[in-house]
Amino acid sequence: MTTVHDVTPDQLRGLEAAGEAALNAALGRLPAHEREAYWASVRRAYNAPYNDAVKKPRAGMVAQARAV
């Protein structure tokens, strides 16, 4: 299996471009709302530390906060 350490920066850019082109071709067949749903699921699944998800309070925590 090829890793990023086995390719040159130019080869890596070529692989990135090919992957992006393939993804755009596949998503291009979908209606706009399905493409948005796809990207929403990607953002949710691969949420990064610089893009923290909004935390929902747990029901038990809200009740405890009101009791104090």
PDB file as gemmi writes it, atoms N, CA and C in Angstrom:
CRYST1    1.000    1.000    1.000  90.00  90.00  90.00 P 1                      
ATOM      1  N   MET A   1       0.845  -1.180   0.000  1.00  0.00           N  
ATOM      2  CA  MET A   1       0.000   0.000   0.000  1.00  0.00           C  
ATOM      3  C   MET A   1       0.886   1.237   0.000  1.00  0.00           C  
ATOM      4  N   THR A   2       0.571   2.176  -0.844  1.00  0.00           N  
ATOM      5  CA  THR A   2       1.332   3.415  -0.934  1.00  0.00           C  
ATOM      6  C   THR A   2       0.887   4.369   0.163  1.00  0.00           C  
ATOM      7  N   THR A   3       1.842   4.991   0.817  1.00  0.00           N  
ATOM      8  CA  THR A   3       1.527   5.998   1.833  1.00  0.00           C  
ATOM      9  C   THR A   3       2.043   7.348   1.359  1.00  0.00           C  
ATOM     10  N   VAL A   4       1.684   8.411   2.071  1.00  0.00           N  
ATOM     11  CA  VAL A   4       2.142   9.750   1.683  1.00  0.00           C  
ATOM     12  C   VAL A   4       3.656   9.863   1.773  1.00  0.00           C  
ATOM     13  N   HIS A   5       4.296   8.981   2.516  1.00  0.00           N  
ATOM     14  CA  HIS A   5       5.749   9.019   2.640  1.00  0.00           C  
ATOM     15  C   HIS A   5       6.443   8.390   1.440  1.00  0.00           C  
ATOM     16  N   ASP A   6       5.705   7.682   0.598  1.00  0.00           N  
ATOM     17  CA  ASP A   6       6.279   6.992  -0.556  1.00  0.00           C  
ATOM     18  C   ASP A   6       6.179   7.794  -1.843  1.00  0.00           C  
ATOM     19  N   VAL A   7       5.560   8.955  -1.814  1.00  0.00           N  
ATOM     20  CA  VAL A   7       5.357   9.735  -3.033  1.00  0.00           C  
ATOM     21  C   VAL A   7       5.981  11.115  -2.872  1.00  0.00           C  
ATOM     22  N   THR A   8       6.306  11.716  -4.001  1.00  0.00           N  
ATOM     23  CA  THR A   8       6.855  13.074  -3.979  1.00  0.00           C  
ATOM     24  C   THR A   8       5.713  14.070  -3.794  1.00  0.00           C  
ATOM     25  N   PRO A   9       6.033  15.298  -3.404  1.00  0.00           N  
ATOM     26  CA  PRO A   9       4.970  16.310  -3.281  1.00  0.00           C  
ATOM     27  C   PRO A   9       4.186  16.506  -4.579  1.00  0.00           C  
ATOM     28  N   ASP A  10       4.872  16.458  -5.722  1.00  0.00           N  
ATOM     29  CA  ASP A  10       4.161  16.601  -7.001  1.00  0.00           C  
ATOM     30  C   ASP A  10       3.211  15.434  -7.245  1.00  0.00           C  
ATOM     31  N   GLN A  11       3.656  14.227  -6.933  1.00  0.00           N  
ATOM     32  CA  GLN A  11       2.783  13.060  -7.086  1.00  0.00           C  
ATOM     33  C   GLN A  11       1.589  13.159  -6.143  1.00  0.00           C  
ATOM     34  N   LEU A  12       1.835  13.630  -4.934  1.00  0.00           N  
ATOM     35  CA  LEU A  12       0.758  13.766  -3.958  1.00  0.00           C  
ATOM     36  C   LEU A  12      -0.288  14.760  -4.446  1.00  0.00           C  
ATOM     37  N   ARG A  13       0.153  15.888  -4.986  1.00  0.00           N  
ATOM     38  CA  ARG A  13      -0.803  16.867  -5.529  1.00  0.00           C  
ATOM     39  C   ARG A  13      -1.609  16.257  -6.672  1.00  0.00           C  
ATOM     40  N   GLY A  14      -0.957  15.442  -7.500  1.00  0.00           N  
ATOM     41  CA  GLY A  14      -1.667  14.774  -8.584  1.00  0.00           C  
ATOM     42  C   GLY A  14      -2.710  13.794  -8.067  1.00  0.00           C  
ATOM     43  N   LEU A  15      -2.349  13.048  -7.027  1.00  0.00           N  
ATOM     44  CA  LEU A  15      -3.306  12.112  -6.426  1.00  0.00           C  
ATOM     45  C   LEU A  15      -4.471  12.855  -5.783  1.00  0.00           C  
ATOM     46  N   GLU A  16      -4.170  13.964  -5.114  1.00  0.00           N  
ATOM     47  CA  GLU A  16      -5.234  14.769  -4.504  1.00  0.00           C  
ATOM     48  C   GLU A  16      -6.192  15.290  -5.569  1.00  0.00           C  
ATOM     49  N   ALA A  17      -5.639  15.791  -6.679  1.00  0.00           N  
ATOM     50  CA  ALA A  17      -6.474  16.320  -7.759  1.00  0.00           C  
ATOM     51  C   ALA A  17      -7.331  15.219  -8.376  1.00  0.00           C  
ATOM     52  N   ALA A  18      -6.746  14.034  -8.573  1.00  0.00           N  
ATOM     53  CA  ALA A  18      -7.501  12.917  -9.146  1.00  0.00           C  
ATOM     54  C   ALA A  18      -8.620  12.481  -8.206  1.00  0.00           C  
ATOM     55  N   GLY A  19      -8.331  12.432  -6.920  1.00  0.00           N  
ATOM     56  CA  GLY A  19      -9.360  12.065  -5.942  1.00  0.00           C  
ATOM     57  C   GLY A  19     -10.482  13.077  -5.896  1.00  0.00           C  
ATOM     58  N   GLU A  20     -10.116  14.356  -5.917  1.00  0.00           N  
ATOM     59  CA  GLU A  20     -11.139  15.406  -5.901  1.00  0.00           C  
ATOM     60  C   GLU A  20     -11.994  15.356  -7.163  1.00  0.00           C  
ATOM     61  N   ALA A  21     -11.367  15.117  -8.313  1.00  0.00           N  
ATOM     62  CA  ALA A  21     -12.115  15.022  -9.568  1.00  0.00           C  
ATOM     63  C   ALA A  21     -13.083  13.841  -9.539  1.00  0.00           C  
ATOM     64  N   ALA A  22     -12.636  12.708  -9.018  1.00  0.00           N  
ATOM     65  CA  ALA A  22     -13.508  11.532  -8.936  1.00  0.00           C  
ATOM     66  C   ALA A  22     -14.679  11.789  -7.995  1.00  0.00           C  
ATOM     67  N   LEU A  23     -14.402  12.428  -6.867  1.00  0.00           N  
ATOM     68  CA  LEU A  23     -15.467  12.737  -5.912  1.00  0.00           C  
ATOM     69  C   LEU A  23     -16.470  13.711  -6.517  1.00  0.00           C  
ATOM     70  N   ASN A  24     -15.975  14.754  -7.158  1.00  0.00           N  
ATOM     71  CA  ASN A  24     -16.876  15.724  -7.781  1.00  0.00           C  
ATOM     72  C   ASN A  24     -17.706  15.089  -8.896  1.00  0.00           C  
ATOM     73  N   ALA A  25     -17.118  14.167  -9.650  1.00  0.00           N  
ATOM     74  CA  ALA A  25     -17.867  13.480 -10.706  1.00  0.00           C  
ATOM     75  C   ALA A  25     -18.985  12.633 -10.110  1.00  0.00           C  
ATOM     76  N   ALA A  26     -18.681  11.936  -9.029  1.00  0.00           N  
ATOM     77  CA  ALA A  26     -19.699  11.099  -8.388  1.00  0.00           C  
ATOM     78  C   ALA A  26     -20.802  11.951  -7.771  1.00  0.00           C  
ATOM     79  N   LEU A  27     -20.418  13.017  -7.084  1.00  0.00           N  
ATOM     80  CA  LEU A  27     -21.420  13.871  -6.438  1.00  0.00           C  
ATOM     81  C   LEU A  27     -22.199  14.702  -7.451  1.00  0.00           C  
ATOM     82  N   GLY A  28     -21.608  14.950  -8.610  1.00  0.00           N  
ATOM     83  CA  GLY A  28     -22.268  15.740  -9.643  1.00  0.00           C  
ATOM     84  C   GLY A  28     -23.540  15.090 -10.164  1.00  0.00           C  
ATOM     85  N   ARG A  29     -23.677  13.806  -9.973  1.00  0.00           N  
ATOM     86  CA  ARG A  29     -24.883  13.096 -10.434  1.00  0.00           C  
ATOM     87  C   ARG A  29     -26.042  13.237  -9.460  1.00  0.00           C  
ATOM     88  N   LEU A  30     -25.757  13.736  -8.259  1.00  0.00           N  
ATOM     89  CA  LEU A  30     -26.794  13.849  -7.226  1.00  0.00           C  
ATOM     90  C   LEU A  30     -27.468  15.210  -7.277  1.00  0.00           C  
ATOM     91  N   PRO A  31     -28.725  15.270  -6.851  1.00  0.00           N  
ATOM     92  CA  PRO A  31     -29.381  16.571  -6.706  1.00  0.00           C  
ATOM     93  C   PRO A  31     -28.685  17.377  -5.606  1.00  0.00           C  
ATOM     94  N   ALA A  32     -28.860  18.687  -5.635  1.00  0.00           N  
ATOM     95  CA  ALA A  32     -28.178  19.581  -4.695  1.00  0.00           C  
ATOM     96  C   ALA A  32     -28.439  19.203  -3.238  1.00  0.00           C  
ATOM     97  N   HIS A  33     -29.686  18.845  -2.901  1.00  0.00           N  
ATOM     98  CA  HIS A  33     -29.982  18.532  -1.497  1.00  0.00           C  
ATOM     99  C   HIS A  33     -29.268  17.257  -1.040  1.00  0.00           C  
ATOM    100  N   GLU A  34     -29.058  16.315  -1.938  1.00  0.00           N  
ATOM    101  CA  GLU A  34     -28.335  15.096  -1.573  1.00  0.00           C  
ATOM    102  C   GLU A  34     -26.840  15.367  -1.430  1.00  0.00           C  
ATOM    103  N   ARG A  35     -26.291  16.253  -2.286  1.00  0.00           N  
ATOM    104  CA  ARG A  35     -24.884  16.636  -2.134  1.00  0.00           C  
ATOM    105  C   ARG A  35     -24.673  17.323  -0.792  1.00  0.00           C  
ATOM    106  N   GLU A  36     -25.595  18.216  -0.415  1.00  0.00           N  
ATOM    107  CA  GLU A  36     -25.482  18.907   0.874  1.00  0.00           C  
ATOM    108  C   GLU A  36     -25.596  17.911   2.026  1.00  0.00           C  
ATOM    109  N   ALA A  37     -26.476  16.936   1.910  1.00  0.00           N  
ATOM    110  CA  ALA A  37     -26.601  15.910   2.949  1.00  0.00           C  
ATOM    111  C   ALA A  37     -25.304  15.104   3.063  1.00  0.00           C  
ATOM    112  N   TYR A  38     -24.684  14.810   1.936  1.00  0.00           N  
ATOM    113  CA  TYR A  38     -23.403  14.094   1.947  1.00  0.00           C  
ATOM    114  C   TYR A  38     -22.353  14.896   2.711  1.00  0.00           C  
ATOM    115  N   TRP A  39     -22.205  16.176   2.346  1.00  0.00           N  
ATOM    116  CA  TRP A  39     -21.185  17.000   3.001  1.00  0.00           C  
ATOM    117  C   TRP A  39     -21.511  17.223   4.473  1.00  0.00           C  
ATOM    118  N   ALA A  40     -22.773  17.300   4.825  1.00  0.00           N  
ATOM    119  CA  ALA A  40     -23.148  17.432   6.237  1.00  0.00           C  
ATOM    120  C   ALA A  40     -22.720  16.189   7.014  1.00  0.00           C  
ATOM    121  N   SER A  41     -22.882  15.015   6.407  1.00  0.00           N  
ATOM    122  CA  SER A  41     -22.471  13.786   7.093  1.00  0.00           C  
ATOM    123  C   SER A  41     -20.952  13.706   7.208  1.00  0.00           C  
ATOM    124  N   VAL A  42     -20.234  14.183   6.194  1.00  0.00           N  
ATOM    125  CA  VAL A  42     -18.769  14.209   6.267  1.00  0.00           C  
ATOM    126  C   VAL A  42     -18.324  15.144   7.381  1.00  0.00           C  
ATOM    127  N   ARG A  43     -18.924  16.333   7.442  1.00  0.00           N  
ATOM    128  CA  ARG A  43     -18.556  17.279   8.500  1.00  0.00           C  
ATOM    129  C   ARG A  43     -18.845  16.693   9.874  1.00  0.00           C  
ATOM    130  N   ARG A  44     -19.934  15.985   9.995  1.00  0.00           N  
ATOM    131  CA  ARG A  44     -20.283  15.397  11.291  1.00  0.00           C  
ATOM    132  C   ARG A  44     -19.335  14.252  11.656  1.00  0.00           C  
ATOM    133  N   ALA A  45     -19.021  13.403  10.683  1.00  0.00           N  
ATOM    134  CA  ALA A  45     -18.184  12.238  10.950  1.00  0.00           C  
ATOM    135  C   ALA A  45     -16.719  12.605  11.180  1.00  0.00           C  
ATOM    136  N   TYR A  46     -16.252  13.623  10.499  1.00  0.00           N  
ATOM    137  CA  TYR A  46     -14.835  13.977  10.574  1.00  0.00           C  
ATOM    138  C   TYR A  46     -14.633  15.338  11.209  1.00  0.00           C  
ATOM    139  N   ASN A  47     -15.412  15.670  12.199  1.00  0.00           N  
ATOM    140  CA  ASN A  47     -15.306  16.956  12.862  1.00  0.00           C  
ATOM    141  C   ASN A  47     -13.929  17.065  13.509  1.00  0.00           C  
ATOM    142  N   ALA A  48     -13.239  18.151  13.225  1.00  0.00           N  
ATOM    143  CA  ALA A  48     -11.880  18.346  13.732  1.00  0.00           C  
ATOM    144  C   ALA A  48     -11.884  19.251  14.958  1.00  0.00           C  
ATOM    145  N   PRO A  49     -10.814  19.227  15.735  1.00  0.00           N  
ATOM    146  CA  PRO A  49     -10.752  20.070  16.936  1.00  0.00           C  
ATOM    147  C   PRO A  49     -10.943  21.553  16.642  1.00  0.00           C  
ATOM    148  N   TYR A  50     -10.524  22.004  15.466  1.00  0.00           N  
ATOM    149  CA  TYR A  50     -10.692  23.415  15.117  1.00  0.00           C  
ATOM    150  C   TYR A  50     -12.120  23.718  14.679  1.00  0.00           C  
ATOM    151  N   ASN A  51     -12.951  22.709  14.618  1.00  0.00           N  
ATOM    152  CA  ASN A  51     -14.338  22.873  14.203  1.00  0.00           C  
ATOM    153  C   ASN A  51     -15.209  22.103  15.190  1.00  0.00           C  
ATOM    154  N   ASP A  52     -15.125  22.482  16.462  1.00  0.00           N  
ATOM    155  CA  ASP A  52     -15.837  21.746  17.503  1.00  0.00           C  
ATOM    156  C   ASP A  52     -17.339  21.724  17.261  1.00  0.00           C  
ATOM    157  N   ALA A  53     -17.911  20.577  17.504  1.00  0.00           N  
ATOM    158  CA  ALA A  53     -19.361  20.433  17.389  1.00  0.00           C  
ATOM    159  C   ALA A  53     -20.034  21.172  18.539  1.00  0.00           C  
ATOM    160  N   VAL A  54     -21.221  21.665  18.272  1.00  0.00           N  
ATOM    161  CA  VAL A  54     -21.995  22.320  19.322  1.00  0.00           C  
ATOM    162  C   VAL A  54     -22.451  21.240  20.291  1.00  0.00           C  
ATOM    163  N   LYS A  55     -22.127  21.415  21.533  1.00  0.00           N  
ATOM    164  CA  LYS A  55     -22.480  20.411  22.535  1.00  0.00           C  
ATOM    165  C   LYS A  55     -23.902  20.647  23.021  1.00  0.00           C  
ATOM    166  N   LYS A  56     -24.678  19.576  23.066  1.00  0.00           N  
ATOM    167  CA  LYS A  56     -26.045  19.643  23.568  1.00  0.00           C  
ATOM    168  C   LYS A  56     -26.026  19.283  25.045  1.00  0.00           C  
ATOM    169  N   PRO A  57     -26.706  20.063  25.876  1.00  0.00           N  
ATOM    170  CA  PRO A  57     -26.723  19.713  27.299  1.00  0.00           C  
ATOM    171  C   PRO A  57     -27.486  18.411  27.517  1.00  0.00           C  
ATOM    172  N   ARG A  58     -26.988  17.616  28.434  1.00  0.00           N  
ATOM    173  CA  ARG A  58     -27.683  16.378  28.761  1.00  0.00           C  
ATOM    174  C   ARG A  58     -28.856  16.714  29.667  1.00  0.00           C  
ATOM    175  N   ALA A  59     -29.924  15.967  29.557  1.00  0.00           N  
ATOM    176  CA  ALA A  59     -31.143  16.240  30.326  1.00  0.00           C  
ATOM    177  C   ALA A  59     -30.865  16.254  31.820  1.00  0.00           C  
ATOM    178  N   GLY A  60     -30.079  15.336  32.314  1.00  0.00           N  
ATOM    179  CA  GLY A  60     -29.761  15.272  33.737  1.00  0.00           C  
ATOM    180  C   GLY A  60     -28.975  16.480  34.206  1.00  0.00           C  
ATOM    181  N   MET A  61     -28.119  17.000  33.352  1.00  0.00           N  
ATOM    182  CA  MET A  61     -27.302  18.151  33.715  1.00  0.00           C  
ATOM    183  C   MET A  61     -28.160  19.403  33.845  1.00  0.00           C  
ATOM    184  N   VAL A  62     -29.166  19.560  32.997  1.00  0.00           N  
ATOM    185  CA  VAL A  62     -30.051  20.724  33.063  1.00  0.00           C  
ATOM    186  C   VAL A  62     -30.839  20.693  34.356  1.00  0.00           C  
ATOM    187  N   ALA A  63     -31.346  19.526  34.731  1.00  0.00           N  
ATOM    188  CA  ALA A  63     -32.125  19.406  35.962  1.00  0.00           C  
ATOM    189  C   ALA A  63     -31.261  19.713  37.178  1.00  0.00           C  
ATOM    190  N   GLN A  64     -30.022  19.263  37.183  1.00  0.00           N  
ATOM    191  CA  GLN A  64     -29.126  19.533  38.301  1.00  0.00           C  
ATOM    192  C   GLN A  64     -28.794  21.017  38.389  1.00  0.00           C  
ATOM    193  N   ALA A  65     -28.589  21.660  37.259  1.00  0.00           N  
ATOM    194  CA  ALA A  65     -28.250  23.077  37.261  1.00  0.00           C  
ATOM    195  C   ALA A  65     -29.399  23.906  37.818  1.00  0.00           C  
ATOM    196  N   ARG A  66     -30.620  23.531  37.525  1.00  0.00           N  
ATOM    197  CA  ARG A  66     -31.777  24.271  38.031  1.00  0.00           C  
ATOM    198  C   ARG A  66     -31.980  24.038  39.520  1.00  0.00           C  
ATOM    199  N   ALA A  67     -31.607  22.860  40.001  1.00  0.00           N  
ATOM    200  CA  ALA A  67     -31.818  22.522  41.406  1.00  0.00           C  
ATOM    201  C   ALA A  67     -30.856  23.277  42.319  1.00  0.00           C  
ATOM    202  N   VAL A  68     -29.734  23.693  41.793  1.00  0.00           N  
ATOM    203  CA  VAL A  68     -28.703  24.355  42.620  1.00  0.00           C  
ATOM    204  C   VAL A  68     -29.044  25.745  42.895  1.00  0.00           C  
TER     205      VAL A  68                                                      
END                                                                             
